[in-house]
Amino acid sequence: MPKAVLVGGSAIALFAALRVSHDHVVADLRDRFEVLLDAVEREGPWLTNRVRPGRLILGRLGDIETGLRQLAAS
């Protein structure tokens, strides 16, 4: 995801090949929420699991659990 940062346990797990899950923190998710939600929903086998407008998009892209979250503090 452009302009997003892979964070926390997900980054470590990806590096260590422990699980298939990716979480991204986006500094301007509030401003680009509809655009980003539309973009992920257009991606092949995307399944939206949970949405909190302006704050959170959780879903599954094929076998990968993934999420976009609004950066809490800068």
N, C-alpha and C positions, 0 to 999 in steps of 0.2 A: 504494500500500500504506500503510495507516494506521500511524503511529508508525515510519516508515522514512525514510531520507534517501537521495536519489539522489546518487551520488558520482562523483568522478574524471572520467576520460575520457568516461564515459557521459553525465554531465551536460553537459559541454562539447559533445559530439557532438550531443546532443539540441538544445541551444541553436543550434548551427550547422547543424543538419539534415544532418549528415554520414553518419550510419548509424542504423539502427533497432535499438537495444540499450539495455536499462535494467538497471542493477544497483542493488540496494537494500541498505543496511546496517541491521540491526535490533539494537537494544540487548539485547532479551530473546528472541532466536530460540531459545536453549537451552530456555527455559521454555515457549515457545509453539510449538515445532517442529511437533508433530502437528496443532495447530489451523491453523497457517499452511499446511502442506502440504496438508491437506484443503481449505482455502479455495482455493488456486490450482488444485488438481486438479478442483474443481467449476466453474472458469471455462471456459466455452465450449470453444474449441479449444486448451486447454492440453496440452502434451506434456512430461512430465518426462524430462530427459536425464541428470541426475546428482544424487544425494542423499548427503550425509554427515550423519547424524542429529545435531541440535543445532548444526550448523555451517554447512550449505550446502544450498540448493535451487537447482538450475539447470534451466532449461527454455525452452520456446518458447510464447508466447501468440500464435497466428496467425503473423504474419510477424516478430514481435518476440522477439528473444532476450532473456531476462531471468534475473535471479538474486536470491536473498535470501541474505545472508551475516550471520553473527554478528559484532557489533562486537568487535574484538580487544582494545581497551583503552578505558577511559573516563576 
